[in-house]
Amino acid sequence: LRHFEKLDDPEFLGNVMIGLLINNYRQGNTDALDKLSERAIALFSGIDEVYPVLVLYLWKLDDLISSGEDEEARLLEIDIIKLITKHKNEATVGLITNTMATNYREMGRWDIAIEYYIKCVEIYDQNNDLASLSQSYYQLGVCYENMGFNSRAADSYRKCISTIQESDDKTILYHAYGTIVFPLIALGKFDEAKEYMELALHDTIYDNRPFVLARYNDATGQIIRGQGRPSDAIP
């Protein structure tokens, strides 16, 4: 800290603040957290570094929500939205929108996460960023599935699969195949679910095969049970 203060380097100083913030948090020194966070935000804001400011805001937001300070959390959410909307660079907006979506997904606030993932899809589709687009479709499916919207979840997973197939990187394709199976089973679309189950097994890589096989057996059991043969599903 003393070294970078002498150099007057705000970016490095901001990162030192984050390091101090994390270490104080881990040691339970909560009294120091607000001042460190405020100084880091001021340093990064001064050089228009949006992403670290967003991360610091989200840490604070999680803390406010977990401590039941709902009104302060609501006001901070407004500040975060202002931070996003004032920036016009699409790459930056895509990054921070995806971070917001992920944060709300991890908090289990599926409806808000969906709004942000839909925005991510728009941005990544316009920029033809297939890797990020497939991830957004996948996480959108996860959110829909957790809300019980199985038809929308299956549609999102289908779009994820078709986007991955367009790109050169197909290493996670088996995972998308295995995930779409469960909303299809919930919808009673057993034949389509079986097709994706077979594709998941066919396309998996060796290290993940036990995991994929376990999901395959789980899905098979659910289908047999769904067909009215619960005793046959037990094995």
Legacy VTK file of the C-alpha trace (Angstrom):
# vtk DataFile Version 3.0
C-alpha trace
ASCII
DATASET POLYDATA
POINTS 235 float
0.000 0.000 0.000
2.755 2.456 0.941
4.698 1.570 -2.228
1.815 2.264 -4.631
0.764 5.392 -2.722
4.223 6.813 -3.485
3.801 5.906 -7.165
0.329 7.468 -7.247
-1.041 4.512 -9.243
-4.820 4.377 -8.600
-5.393 1.040 -10.377
-2.817 -0.812 -8.286
-3.949 1.017 -5.160
-7.521 -0.116 -5.837
-6.373 -3.725 -6.160
-4.375 -3.434 -2.929
-7.583 -2.158 -1.265
-9.460 -5.214 -2.509
-6.687 -7.455 -1.143
-6.894 -5.727 2.230
-10.691 -5.926 2.112
-10.667 -9.695 1.514
-8.069 -10.351 4.231
-9.846 -8.199 6.809
-13.121 -9.963 5.972
-11.522 -13.392 6.437
-10.058 -12.333 9.784
-13.384 -10.925 10.953
-12.162 -7.300 11.099
-15.528 -5.927 9.985
-14.865 -2.365 11.193
-12.320 -1.793 8.413
-14.482 -3.087 5.547
-16.605 -0.035 4.754
-13.657 2.380 4.560
-11.614 0.014 2.388
-14.573 -0.606 0.082
-15.356 3.117 -0.254
-11.729 3.961 -1.035
-11.450 1.183 -3.631
-14.695 2.337 -5.290
-13.438 5.926 -5.387
-10.090 4.872 -6.910
-11.630 2.692 -9.635
-14.391 5.219 -10.376
-11.732 7.907 -10.813
-10.157 5.986 -13.701
-13.513 4.770 -15.104
-12.873 1.097 -14.295
-16.466 -0.121 -14.136
-16.116 -3.841 -13.465
-14.270 -3.726 -10.094
-16.741 -1.075 -8.902
-19.580 -3.422 -9.814
-17.951 -6.343 -7.973
-17.492 -4.210 -4.850
-21.113 -3.051 -5.051
-22.304 -6.662 -5.360
-20.276 -7.752 -2.335
-21.903 -4.954 -0.371
-25.345 -5.848 -1.758
-24.994 -9.486 -0.661
-23.954 -8.319 2.799
-26.938 -5.942 3.099
-29.403 -8.627 1.993
-27.960 -11.260 4.337
-28.176 -8.826 7.270
-31.792 -7.912 6.454
-31.127 -4.288 5.477
-33.637 -4.401 2.623
-34.091 -0.665 2.051
-30.353 -0.002 1.819
-30.051 -2.989 -0.515
-32.819 -1.572 -2.737
-31.065 1.813 -2.945
-27.758 0.147 -3.797
-29.472 -1.859 -6.557
-30.620 1.452 -8.071
-27.010 2.708 -8.020
-25.890 -0.495 -9.739
-28.496 -0.050 -12.497
-27.296 3.534 -13.007
-23.719 2.234 -13.273
-24.763 -0.159 -16.020
-26.933 2.230 -18.023
-24.427 5.096 -18.163
-21.885 2.993 -20.087
-22.366 2.580 -23.827
-19.501 0.216 -24.592
-21.270 -3.073 -25.366
-18.377 -5.292 -24.278
-18.381 -3.573 -20.862
-22.172 -3.663 -20.598
-22.161 -7.364 -21.531
-19.589 -8.150 -18.862
-21.348 -6.304 -16.052
-24.826 -7.486 -17.120
-23.612 -11.090 -17.047
-22.068 -10.505 -13.612
-25.382 -9.114 -12.356
-27.275 -12.084 -13.790
-24.865 -14.565 -12.181
-25.053 -12.795 -8.833
-28.867 -12.923 -8.761
-28.834 -16.560 -9.939
-26.492 -17.521 -7.087
-28.821 -15.702 -4.667
-31.760 -17.729 -6.002
-33.518 -14.607 -7.300
-34.384 -16.363 -10.532
-36.830 -13.798 -11.947
-34.334 -10.912 -11.807
-31.532 -13.154 -13.091
-33.711 -14.010 -16.102
-34.090 -10.311 -16.975
-30.323 -9.829 -16.982
-29.614 -13.043 -18.914
-32.114 -11.990 -21.601
-30.174 -8.713 -21.909
-26.933 -10.729 -22.148
-28.418 -12.791 -24.981
-29.268 -9.606 -26.905
-25.758 -8.184 -26.490
-23.866 -11.404 -27.296
-26.121 -12.165 -30.258
-25.481 -8.711 -31.753
-21.720 -9.154 -31.288
-21.758 -12.764 -32.573
-20.016 -13.897 -29.377
-21.079 -17.537 -29.605
-19.228 -18.783 -26.506
-20.833 -16.180 -24.231
-24.192 -16.544 -25.991
-24.317 -20.310 -25.390
-23.473 -19.781 -21.697
-26.238 -17.168 -21.347
-28.796 -19.498 -22.956
-27.658 -22.289 -20.631
-27.971 -20.202 -17.456
-31.296 -18.803 -18.676
-32.488 -22.416 -18.903
-31.262 -23.074 -15.358
-33.265 -20.096 -14.065
-36.432 -21.081 -15.928
-36.095 -24.668 -14.699
-35.748 -23.533 -11.078
-38.931 -21.487 -11.459
-40.774 -24.513 -12.850
-41.043 -23.107 -16.387
-39.945 -26.357 -18.004
-41.067 -25.497 -21.537
-39.049 -22.259 -21.515
-36.128 -24.060 -19.924
-36.112 -26.690 -22.673
-36.287 -23.968 -25.360
-33.315 -22.154 -23.804
-31.276 -25.367 -23.607
-32.102 -26.114 -27.269
-30.802 -22.655 -28.231
-27.698 -23.281 -26.114
-27.076 -26.560 -27.948
-27.555 -25.063 -31.418
-25.236 -22.154 -30.532
-22.522 -24.528 -29.277
-22.878 -26.556 -32.472
-22.229 -23.372 -34.483
-19.008 -22.663 -32.603
-15.694 -24.492 -32.734
-15.676 -25.358 -29.018
-17.918 -28.362 -28.424
-16.276 -29.598 -25.216
-19.335 -28.785 -23.045
-21.916 -30.049 -25.524
-22.448 -33.299 -23.600
-23.310 -31.233 -20.508
-25.998 -29.283 -22.374
-27.382 -32.562 -23.765
-27.571 -33.991 -20.251
-29.247 -30.918 -18.786
-32.110 -30.543 -21.266
-33.205 -34.085 -20.425
-34.838 -33.184 -17.094
-37.256 -30.416 -18.159
-38.242 -32.646 -21.107
-39.033 -35.464 -18.659
-41.081 -33.031 -16.563
-43.025 -32.170 -19.730
-43.582 -35.865 -20.505
-41.476 -35.696 -23.689
-39.786 -39.011 -22.962
-38.689 -39.892 -26.510
-36.915 -36.549 -27.011
-35.346 -36.881 -23.558
-33.991 -40.337 -24.478
-32.420 -38.951 -27.659
-30.520 -36.300 -25.686
-29.508 -38.867 -23.062
-27.871 -40.976 -25.754
-26.137 -37.925 -27.220
-24.814 -36.975 -23.767
-23.259 -40.418 -23.326
-21.860 -40.442 -26.858
-20.257 -36.980 -26.673
-18.860 -37.065 -23.138
-15.138 -37.081 -22.447
-13.556 -39.836 -20.361
-13.058 -37.944 -17.066
-16.723 -36.926 -16.921
-18.235 -40.235 -17.985
-19.142 -41.435 -14.435
-21.026 -38.160 -13.831
-22.845 -38.364 -17.179
-23.657 -42.033 -16.601
-25.129 -41.190 -13.188
-27.361 -38.530 -14.774
-28.282 -41.008 -17.520
-29.425 -43.542 -14.900
-31.278 -40.839 -12.972
-33.116 -39.736 -16.117
-33.901 -43.340 -17.107
-35.403 -43.958 -13.671
-37.506 -40.805 -13.910
-38.815 -41.798 -17.349
-39.757 -45.313 -16.208
-41.485 -43.883 -13.139
-43.243 -41.318 -15.343
-44.526 -44.145 -17.504
-46.243 -45.622 -14.449
-43.716 -48.373 -13.590
-42.200 -47.205 -10.266
-40.927 -50.660 -9.218
-39.005 -50.974 -12.505
-37.432 -47.569 -11.853
-35.803 -48.589 -8.572
-32.703 -50.353 -10.045
LINES 1 236
235 0 1 2 3 4 5 6 7 8 9 10 11 12 13 14 15 16 17 18 19 20 21 22 23 24 25 26 27 28 29 30 31 32 33 34 35 36 37 38 39 40 41 42 43 44 45 46 47 48 49 50 51 52 53 54 55 56 57 58 59 60 61 62 63 64 65 66 67 68 69 70 71 72 73 74 75 76 77 78 79 80 81 82 83 84 85 86 87 88 89 90 91 92 93 94 95 96 97 98 99 100 101 102 103 104 105 106 107 108 109 110 111 112 113 114 115 116 117 118 119 120 121 122 123 124 125 126 127 128 129 130 131 132 133 134 135 136 137 138 139 140 141 142 143 144 145 146 147 148 149 150 151 152 153 154 155 156 157 158 159 160 161 162 163 164 165 166 167 168 169 170 171 172 173 174 175 176 177 178 179 180 181 182 183 184 185 186 187 188 189 190 191 192 193 194 195 196 197 198 199 200 201 202 203 204 205 206 207 208 209 210 211 212 213 214 215 216 217 218 219 220 221 222 223 224 225 226 227 228 229 230 231 232 233 234
